[in-house]
Amino acid sequence: MSVVAAIIQARMGSTRFPGKSLYPVAGKPLIWHLIHRLKQARAVTHVCVATTTDPSDDPLAAYAAEQGAVVVRGSVDNVLERYLTAARRLDAEVVIRVTGDSPLVAPDIIDAMVERLLEADADNICGDGSPQAVIDEGYTVVSRRLLERIGVEGADDPAAREHVTYYASLHPELGRAVSFRFPVSHEFSGGRISVDTPADVALIEALYAETGVPAGELGIPQVVELLRRRPDLVAINAHVRQKGGDEVTRKALFRCDGGARLGLGHVMRCLNVARELRDRHSWGVRFAMAGEEVARRLVEQQGFGVAEVTEAGAMDALVARWAPDVLMVDLRDDTGPEVLRGWRRSVKVLAVLDDGSDRRLAADLAFYPPVPQVAALTFAPQTQVLAGWEWLPVARPHLPVTRTQSAVPRLLVCMGGADPADLTGRAVSILAGLEAAFEATVVVGAAYGRREALAARLAELGPRFRLEVAVPDLVARLPAFDLALASFGTIAHELAMMAVPMVLLGLTDDHVLSASALAAAGAAMVLGVHDRVADVEVADAVSGLLADPARRERMAAAGAALIDGDGACRVAQRLAQAVVNNVSVQEKAVTS
């Protein structure tokens, strides 16, 4: 019997989705799905996990061994070397290259491909010349001799070192290919079932939930049948872009903080841009944070890695070691421009978000909303300033949202993720005294420190008030509200984007000045700095709008016309283009 090794390339340090190999999918770690399904392939004699010698991969190596897989460890950066090591150790005649992001790998197709390869004494599998779009992803069957040739010919080629068998498609002369055609039951165009982001996990879990099959037993024909019947499921991860085999891995590092004092707005808007870079541009993204644990957890819940940079020199060392293509800085501390200039030496592009401090003088790109303060700022010659509603780092939900009708106006109270001034408690007391009919949803973030007292107060007030904490899909739910009482921040721009009229309070004079742009456009009522606004002013503003649906409609339309929801996408696109331009300039400098 031929020795056939299914070798899974996997590591915990994935740039797009750190820790994904052990991330739970349908109740089991991602790597479990691959090992379990590959064991079902009759032709496979060995299932192997080829991971790295980095200590971060110790848990993965231990788990894979527990599941009965052979574990081979090698270079962090050279995947080809890991494959060669594993193939030689197992003395494999046939190697199945399996990417660690493919939980629905098809054992029956692998069996058929291996049989076809051995019968023809071929080196590679290719299509039969007729068009065929299949949903299968993540596995390639090759001969050991072809792998060895790739190891010789492509030893110094980045495409071979990272993508291994992709190199053979660029150099077909390395081996003889035999044709193979997938069954019709695998044909599907427009869907992707690999796991590169949390949205991909959501799709796989939705497929399992809809079919009801046990973990590890979902077959491709079932997936295709379901997606043909329920094409709406494809939208769950339709916005995620698959990285091409010939693409260079790009990386972005976000330096921001958040917590009870700072709030979470800076973190939230950085997350909007980070998701765009990861999902639509296939970039690796990390965050560097020195703030509170609540902010770190928020970032990690979105599938991003976080580096702690509280100690002196930690950020300098991280930037030098990771060498990101882009460094995005969104800080409100005393870090000066000279520090950013030091970081700039290790990156291609340095950008700042809505930064009025001297840090802007070190930036290549500076993004701002169209607020009056920007007109008074000066910039360094190298800085490109991008100011306007179109550059607000907000993002419209990628899944469709619908407005629902209600006989009673629905009011949202949202004073930020931390609300250090407890404007939430004050707002509840004001609203409790209104005679107007309404239903209020009070939303607080994970950093809000008075949750128990607030919950008790709302319970006393009865069913027209309800409390929600750290709502993950708040933006998608905004169309359910007819009016919002909020503090100025990222939420104000998201309300405008989703056509929700608002009454705004500011924490500072700067906030009020920034919010004035929304008021001037007709999208908001701005009452002023919170501690200079009387309760009766808040009550009158809310009561007046609750009683005036026509005005609310005009405000809603003004907000939607102002902010289209593509700002985070534009920011990400501009960052990516700046990197391309920078690389081009560097290449010209080298060749000139």
PASE-746212 format. One record per residue (C-alpha): residue number from 1; x, y, z; residue in three letters. Coordinates in steps of 0.1 Angstrom, whole numbers, plus 5000, padded with zeros to 4 digits. Example, Ala and Ser with C-alpha at 12.3 -4.5 7.8 and 13.67 -1.06 7.14 Angstrom:
<recs>
i_east_north_up_aa
1_5123_4955_5078_ala $
2_5137_4989_5071_ser $
</recs>
This chain:
<recs>
i_east_north_up_aa
1_5000_5000_5000_met $
2_5013_5034_4991_ser $
3_5022_5058_5019_val $
4_4999_5088_5017_val $
5_5004_5116_5041_ala $
6_4978_5143_5047_ala $
7_4998_5171_5060_ile $
8_4980_5201_5076_ile $
9_4998_5233_5078_gln $
10_4986_5251_5109_ala $
11_4998_5276_5136_arg $
12_4984_5297_5163_met $
13_5001_5329_5150_gly $
14_4979_5334_5120_ser $
15_4981_5371_5110_thr $
16_4945_5374_5100_arg $
17_4929_5353_5128_phe $
18_4953_5346_5157_pro $
19_4946_5314_5176_gly $
20_4922_5301_5149_lys $
21_4936_5265_5149_ser $
22_4921_5260_5184_leu $
23_4891_5283_5179_tyr $
24_4858_5265_5185_pro $
25_4838_5258_5154_val $
26_4805_5240_5159_ala $
27_4817_5230_5194_gly $
28_4851_5216_5184_lys $
29_4885_5232_5177_pro $
30_4891_5240_5141_leu $
31_4920_5217_5139_ile $
32_4899_5188_5152_trp $
33_4876_5191_5122_his $
34_4905_5186_5098_leu $
35_4920_5157_5117_ile $
36_4886_5140_5121_his $
37_4877_5143_5085_arg $
38_4911_5133_5071_leu $
39_4910_5102_5092_lys $
40_4879_5092_5072_gln $
41_4898_5092_5039_ala $
42_4906_5055_5032_arg $
43_4937_5063_5011_ala $
44_4954_5084_5038_val $
45_4978_5064_5059_thr $
46_4991_5093_5080_his $
47_4975_5125_5092_val $
48_5001_5150_5102_cys $
49_5001_5185_5116_val $
50_5030_5206_5105_ala $
51_5033_5235_5129_thr $
52_5062_5257_5140_thr $
53_5087_5255_5168_thr $
54_5074_5288_5182_asp $
55_5063_5284_5219_pro $
56_5029_5298_5210_ser $
57_5023_5266_5190_asp $
58_5029_5243_5220_asp $
59_4991_5240_5228_pro $
60_4983_5232_5191_leu $
61_5010_5206_5190_ala $
62_4998_5190_5222_ala $
63_4962_5189_5211_tyr $
64_4970_5175_5176_ala $
65_4990_5147_5193_ala $
66_4961_5139_5216_glu $
67_4939_5135_5185_gln $
68_4963_5109_5171_gly $
69_4980_5131_5145_ala $
70_5017_5130_5138_val $
71_5032_5163_5148_val $
72_5061_5178_5129_val $
73_5075_5212_5140_arg $
74_5097_5235_5120_gly $
75_5102_5270_5106_ser $
76_5078_5298_5114_val $
77_5082_5315_5080_asp $
78_5091_5286_5057_asn $
79_5060_5264_5052_val $
80_5077_5245_5024_leu $
81_5104_5234_5047_glu $
82_5079_5220_5072_arg $
83_5062_5200_5044_tyr $
84_5095_5185_5032_leu $
85_5104_5176_5068_thr $
86_5071_5159_5074_ala $
87_5071_5141_5040_ala $
88_5106_5128_5046_arg $
89_5099_5117_5081_arg $
90_5068_5097_5070_leu $
91_5085_5085_5039_asp $
92_5054_5095_5019_ala $
93_5049_5087_4983_glu $
94_5019_5110_4980_val $
95_5014_5142_4999_val $
96_4981_5159_5004_ile $
97_4988_5196_5013_arg $
98_4959_5207_5035_val $
99_4955_5242_5048_thr $
100_4946_5246_5084_gly $
101_4915_5267_5076_asp $
102_4894_5240_5058_ser $
103_4870_5223_5083_pro $
104_4849_5208_5055_leu $
105_4878_5190_5036_val $
106_4862_5162_5016_ala $
107_4876_5127_5024_pro $
108_4858_5110_4995_asp $
109_4873_5135_4970_ile $
110_4908_5130_4985_ile $
111_4904_5093_4980_asp $
112_4894_5097_4944_ala $
113_4923_5122_4937_met $
114_4949_5099_4953_val $
115_4936_5069_4932_glu $
116_4937_5090_4900_arg $
117_4973_5102_4908_leu $
118_4986_5067_4915_leu $
119_4969_5051_4885_glu $
120_4985_5076_4862_ala $
121_5018_5077_4880_asp $
122_5013_5115_4879_ala $
123_5026_5144_4900_asp $
124_4997_5167_4902_asn $
125_4960_5170_4898_ile $
126_4944_5195_4874_cys $
127_4910_5202_4858_gly $
128_4898_5184_4827_asp $
129_4898_5215_4806_gly $
130_4861_5223_4809_ser $
131_4849_5251_4832_pro $
132_4839_5239_4867_gln $
133_4833_5261_4897_ala $
134_4834_5240_4930_val $
135_4831_5251_4966_ile $
136_4859_5228_4978_asp $
137_4889_5246_4993_glu $
138_4921_5238_5011_gly $
139_4936_5206_4998_tyr $
140_4960_5196_4969_thr $
141_4972_5161_4961_val $
142_5008_5159_4947_val $
143_5035_5133_4944_ser $
144_5064_5133_4968_arg $
145_5088_5138_4939_arg $
146_5070_5169_4929_leu $
147_5073_5183_4964_leu $
148_5110_5176_4964_glu $
149_5114_5194_4931_arg $
150_5096_5224_4945_ile $
151_5120_5222_4974_gly $
152_5149_5225_4951_val $
153_5136_5249_4924_glu $
154_5115_5271_4948_gly $
155_5137_5271_4978_ala $
156_5142_5309_4976_asp $
157_5108_5318_4961_asp $
158_5084_5335_4985_pro $
159_5054_5318_4968_ala $
160_5069_5284_4972_ala $
161_5079_5290_5008_arg $
162_5045_5302_5019_glu $
163_5021_5285_4995_his $
164_5040_5253_4986_val $
165_5021_5236_4958_thr $
166_5009_5269_4943_tyr $
167_5045_5271_4929_tyr $
168_5038_5241_4908_ala $
169_5009_5259_4891_ser $
170_5034_5286_4881_leu $
171_5059_5261_4868_his $
172_5040_5232_4852_pro $
173_5072_5218_4838_glu $
174_5081_5205_4872_leu $
175_5058_5175_4870_gly $
176_5031_5157_4850_arg $
177_4995_5166_4858_ala $
178_4965_5143_4854_val $
179_4930_5156_4850_ser $
180_4902_5153_4875_phe $
181_4866_5164_4876_arg $
182_4846_5170_4907_phe $
183_4811_5155_4911_pro $
184_4782_5178_4902_val $
185_4772_5178_4939_ser $
186_4803_5199_4946_his $
187_4796_5226_4921_glu $
188_4788_5260_4935_phe $
189_4799_5294_4926_ser $
190_4801_5325_4949_gly $
191_4806_5308_4983_gly $
192_4837_5302_5004_arg $
193_4840_5277_5033_ile $
194_4875_5283_5045_ser $
195_4881_5300_5079_val $
196_4902_5332_5078_asp $
197_4880_5355_5099_thr $
198_4852_5353_5125_pro $
199_4827_5358_5098_ala $
200_4838_5325_5082_asp $
201_4833_5308_5115_val $
202_4798_5323_5116_ala $
203_4790_5307_5082_leu $
204_4803_5273_5091_ile $
205_4783_5273_5124_glu $
206_4752_5285_5105_ala $
207_4756_5255_5081_leu $
208_4758_5231_5110_tyr $
209_4728_5247_5127_ala $
210_4707_5245_5096_glu $
211_4715_5209_5088_thr $
212_4716_5196_5124_gly $
213_4744_5172_5117_val $
214_4770_5164_5144_pro $
215_4803_5182_5144_ala $
216_4827_5169_5118_gly $
217_4800_5152_5097_glu $
218_4789_5179_5074_leu $
219_4796_5170_5037_gly $
220_4801_5192_5007_ile $
221_4769_5179_4989_pro $
222_4749_5189_5020_gln $
223_4765_5223_5020_val $
224_4758_5229_4983_val $
225_4722_5218_4986_glu $
226_4716_5241_5015_leu $
227_4733_5271_4999_leu $
228_4713_5266_4967_arg $
229_4681_5266_4988_arg $
230_4693_5294_5012_arg $
231_4715_5318_4992_pro $
232_4711_5343_5020_asp $
233_4736_5323_5040_leu $
234_4763_5331_5015_val $
235_4760_5368_5026_ala $
236_4774_5359_5061_ile $
237_4810_5360_5048_asn $
238_4805_5373_5013_ala $
239_4825_5404_5022_his $
240_4856_5384_5031_val $
241_4882_5383_5004_arg $
242_4904_5352_4998_gln $
243_4941_5360_4997_lys $
244_4957_5351_4964_gly $
245_4985_5326_4963_gly $
246_5009_5351_4947_asp $
247_5001_5379_4971_glu $
248_5026_5393_4996_val $
249_5013_5392_5032_thr $
250_5006_5428_5043_arg $
251_5003_5438_5080_lys $
252_4988_5466_5099_ala $
253_4993_5476_5136_leu $
254_4968_5497_5154_phe $
255_4980_5517_5185_arg $
256_4950_5528_5206_cys $
257_4936_5526_5241_asp $
258_4903_5526_5259_gly $
259_4886_5520_5292_gly $
260_4864_5536_5319_ala $
261_4881_5570_5317_arg $
262_4888_5572_5279_leu $
263_4858_5554_5267_gly $
264_4858_5529_5239_leu $
265_4852_5551_5209_gly $
266_4888_5552_5198_his $
267_4890_5514_5199_val $
268_4857_5510_5181_met $
269_4867_5531_5151_arg $
270_4901_5514_5149_cys $
271_4882_5481_5148_leu $
272_4861_5493_5119_asn $
273_4892_5500_5098_val $
274_4909_5468_5110_ala $
275_4880_5446_5100_arg $
276_4881_5462_5065_glu $
277_4918_5455_5061_leu $
278_4915_5419_5073_arg $
279_4883_5410_5056_asp $
280_4884_5429_5023_arg $
281_4921_5432_5018_his $
282_4933_5400_5034_ser $
283_4958_5418_5057_trp $
284_4971_5406_5090_gly $
285_4962_5429_5118_val $
286_4974_5434_5154_arg $
287_4966_5459_5181_phe $
288_4991_5474_5205_ala $
289_4973_5486_5237_met $
290_4982_5499_5272_ala $
291_4947_5506_5283_gly $
292_4923_5486_5305_glu $
293_4914_5449_5301_glu $
294_4879_5457_5289_val $
295_4893_5473_5258_ala $
296_4917_5444_5252_arg $
297_4888_5419_5255_arg $
298_4867_5439_5230_leu $
299_4895_5437_5204_val $
300_4902_5400_5210_glu $
301_4864_5392_5207_gln $
302_4867_5405_5171_gln $
303_4895_5379_5164_gly $
304_4925_5402_5165_phe $
305_4957_5397_5185_gly $
306_4967_5422_5211_val $
307_5002_5431_5223_ala $
308_5005_5447_5257_glu $
309_5027_5478_5255_val $
310_5026_5493_5290_thr $
311_5063_5489_5297_glu $
312_5088_5514_5285_ala $
313_5102_5505_5251_gly $
314_5076_5477_5245_ala $
315_5060_5495_5216_met $
316_5094_5504_5200_asp $
317_5104_5467_5202_ala $
318_5070_5455_5188_leu $
319_5072_5479_5158_val $
320_5108_5469_5150_ala $
321_5101_5432_5154_arg $
322_5068_5429_5136_trp $
323_5076_5456_5109_ala $
324_5040_5464_5099_pro $
325_5033_5479_5065_asp $
326_5009_5504_5082_val $
327_5009_5518_5117_leu $
328_4976_5536_5126_met $
329_4978_5557_5158_val $
330_4946_5568_5176_asp $
331_4958_5581_5210_leu $
332_4948_5607_5236_arg $
333_4979_5607_5257_asp $
334_5012_5627_5258_asp $
335_5030_5605_5232_thr $
336_5049_5631_5211_gly $
337_5057_5633_5174_pro $
338_5094_5623_5180_glu $
339_5082_5590_5193_val $
340_5061_5584_5162_leu $
341_5090_5594_5140_arg $
342_5110_5566_5156_gly $
343_5082_5541_5149_trp $
344_5080_5555_5113_arg $
345_5115_5541_5105_arg $
346_5101_5505_5108_ser $
347_5069_5510_5088_val $
348_5060_5520_5053_lys $
349_5030_5542_5062_val $
350_5022_5560_5094_leu $
351_4986_5573_5098_ala $
352_4967_5591_5126_val $
353_4929_5593_5132_leu $
354_4913_5626_5142_asp $
355_4944_5638_5160_asp $
356_4948_5674_5169_gly $
357_4980_5670_5188_ser $
358_5015_5675_5174_asp $
359_5016_5638_5166_arg $
360_5000_5647_5133_arg $
361_5033_5663_5122_leu $
362_5049_5628_5120_ala $
363_5021_5612_5099_ala $
364_5020_5603_5062_asp $
365_4982_5602_5063_leu $
366_4958_5621_5086_ala $
367_4921_5614_5086_phe $
368_4895_5638_5101_tyr $
369_4858_5644_5102_pro $
370_4847_5677_5087_pro $
371_4848_5696_5120_val $
372_4858_5733_5125_pro $
373_4889_5724_5145_gln $
374_4907_5709_5114_val $
375_4908_5743_5096_ala $
376_4931_5757_5124_ala $
377_4956_5729_5121_leu $
378_4989_5730_5102_thr $
379_5006_5699_5088_phe $
380_5041_5687_5077_ala $
381_5048_5687_5040_pro $
382_5048_5649_5038_gln $
383_5013_5646_5054_thr $
384_4983_5640_5032_gln $
385_4952_5653_5050_val $
386_4919_5635_5043_leu $
387_4890_5654_5059_ala $
388_4853_5650_5053_gly $
389_4823_5629_5061_trp $
390_4835_5603_5036_glu $
391_4866_5597_5057_trp $
392_4847_5589_5090_leu $
393_4859_5554_5101_pro $
394_4824_5540_5104_val $
395_4811_5508_5086_ala $
396_4776_5499_5076_arg $
397_4767_5463_5085_pro $
398_4775_5439_5057_his $
399_4742_5420_5062_leu $
400_4709_5437_5052_pro $
401_4690_5455_5079_val $
402_4654_5464_5078_thr $
403_4633_5491_5096_arg $
404_4603_5479_5116_thr $
405_4572_5499_5124_gln $
406_4560_5505_5160_ser $
407_4529_5522_5173_ala $
408_4550_5537_5202_val $
409_4582_5556_5195_pro $
410_4613_5536_5204_arg $
411_4640_5556_5221_leu $
412_4677_5546_5224_leu $
413_4698_5559_5253_val $
414_4735_5554_5245_cys $
415_4762_5574_5263_met $
416_4792_5555_5252_gly $
417_4810_5523_5262_gly $
418_4823_5537_5295_ala $
419_4802_5568_5303_asp $
420_4826_5582_5330_pro $
421_4802_5610_5338_ala $
422_4772_5586_5342_asp $
423_4751_5605_5317_leu $
424_4731_5572_5314_thr $
425_4718_5575_5349_gly $
426_4709_5611_5345_arg $
427_4692_5604_5312_ala $
428_4671_5577_5328_val $
429_4660_5600_5356_ser $
430_4650_5627_5330_ile $
431_4631_5602_5308_leu $
432_4613_5587_5338_ala $
433_4596_5621_5343_gly $
434_4583_5624_5307_leu $
435_4546_5621_5301_glu $
436_4551_5612_5264_ala $
437_4546_5576_5253_ala $
438_4578_5558_5244_phe $
439_4598_5525_5249_glu $
440_4634_5530_5259_ala $
441_4663_5507_5254_thr $
442_4693_5517_5275_val $
443_4726_5505_5262_val $
444_4758_5506_5282_val $
445_4793_5492_5274_gly $
446_4814_5466_5292_ala $
447_4834_5495_5308_ala $
448_4803_5511_5324_tyr $
449_4809_5509_5362_gly $
450_4774_5514_5376_arg $
451_4756_5485_5359_arg $
452_4740_5470_5390_glu $
453_4725_5502_5403_ala $
454_4712_5511_5368_leu $
455_4696_5477_5364_ala $
456_4679_5481_5398_ala $
457_4666_5516_5388_arg $
458_4652_5504_5355_leu $
459_4635_5475_5372_ala $
460_4617_5500_5394_glu $
461_4606_5520_5364_leu $
462_4588_5491_5348_gly $
463_4585_5476_5313_pro $
464_4590_5507_5292_arg $
465_4627_5507_5301_phe $
466_4651_5478_5293_arg $
467_4688_5475_5297_leu $
468_4713_5459_5273_glu $
469_4750_5456_5280_val $
470_4779_5455_5254_ala $
471_4756_5449_5224_val $
472_4779_5434_5197_pro $
473_4756_5442_5168_asp $
474_4743_5476_5179_leu $
475_4749_5493_5146_val $
476_4728_5467_5128_ala $
477_4700_5472_5153_arg $
478_4699_5511_5151_leu $
479_4672_5512_5124_pro $
480_4648_5498_5151_ala $
481_4649_5532_5169_phe $
482_4629_5563_5162_asp $
483_4651_5586_5183_leu $
484_4683_5585_5203_ala $
485_4696_5604_5233_leu $
486_4733_5600_5232_ala $
487_4767_5615_5241_ser $
488_4788_5627_5211_phe $
489_4813_5602_5198_gly $
490_4815_5574_5173_thr $
491_4779_5564_5181_ile $
492_4767_5598_5168_ala $
493_4781_5592_5134_his $
494_4767_5557_5134_glu $
495_4733_5570_5143_leu $
496_4734_5594_5114_ala $
497_4746_5567_5090_met $
498_4717_5545_5100_met $
499_4692_5574_5097_ala $
500_4683_5578_5134_val $
501_4676_5613_5146_pro $
502_4694_5622_5178_met $
503_4697_5646_5208_val $
504_4733_5649_5217_leu $
505_4752_5659_5249_leu $
506_4790_5666_5249_gly $
507_4816_5657_5275_leu $
508_4838_5687_5265_thr $
509_4837_5719_5245_asp $
510_4857_5701_5218_asp $
511_4830_5674_5216_his $
512_4803_5700_5212_val $
513_4822_5718_5185_leu $
514_4827_5686_5166_ser $
515_4790_5677_5171_ala $
516_4780_5711_5157_ser $
517_4788_5697_5122_ala $
518_4760_5672_5126_leu $
519_4736_5699_5139_ala $
520_4745_5722_5110_ala $
521_4736_5694_5086_ala $
522_4702_5690_5103_gly $
523_4710_5655_5116_ala $
524_4711_5662_5153_ala $
525_4701_5685_5181_met $
526_4732_5694_5201_val $
527_4724_5707_5236_leu $
528_4759_5715_5248_gly $
529_4784_5703_5274_val $
530_4765_5680_5297_his $
531_4771_5698_5330_asp $
532_4759_5731_5315_arg $
533_4727_5717_5302_val $
534_4697_5717_5326_ala $
535_4675_5686_5329_asp $
536_4645_5705_5316_val $
537_4664_5713_5284_glu $
538_4670_5676_5278_val $
539_4634_5668_5286_ala $
540_4620_5694_5263_asp $
541_4643_5684_5234_ala $
542_4633_5647_5237_val $
543_4596_5654_5242_ser $
544_4595_5678_5213_gly $
545_4610_5653_5189_leu $
546_4589_5624_5202_leu $
547_4558_5646_5194_ala $
548_4571_5656_5159_asp $
549_4576_5626_5136_pro $
550_4579_5648_5106_ala $
551_4609_5665_5120_arg $
552_4624_5632_5130_arg $
553_4620_5621_5094_glu $
554_4638_5651_5081_arg $
555_4667_5646_5106_met $
556_4669_5610_5097_ala $
557_4672_5618_5060_ala $
558_4698_5644_5066_ala $
559_4720_5620_5086_gly $
560_4717_5592_5060_ala $
561_4726_5617_5032_ala $
562_4756_5629_5052_leu $
563_4773_5596_5060_ile $
564_4772_5567_5036_asp $
565_4788_5540_5058_gly $
566_4818_5534_5035_asp $
567_4842_5555_5054_gly $
568_4861_5527_5071_ala $
569_4863_5510_5037_cys $
570_4878_5542_5022_arg $
571_4903_5546_5050_val $
572_4915_5510_5045_ala $
573_4917_5514_5008_gln $
574_4937_5545_5011_arg $
575_4961_5528_5036_leu $
576_4966_5499_5012_ala $
577_4972_5522_4982_gln $
578_4997_5542_5002_ala $
579_5017_5511_5009_val $
580_5017_5502_4972_val $
581_5028_5537_4964_asn $
582_5055_5536_4990_asn $
583_5069_5502_4978_val $
584_5069_5515_4942_ser $
585_5089_5546_4953_val $
586_5114_5524_4972_gln $
587_5118_5501_4942_glu $
588_5125_5530_4919_lys $
589_5150_5543_4944_ala $
590_5168_5510_4944_val $
591_5170_5507_4906_thr $
592_5179_5543_4899_ser $
</recs>
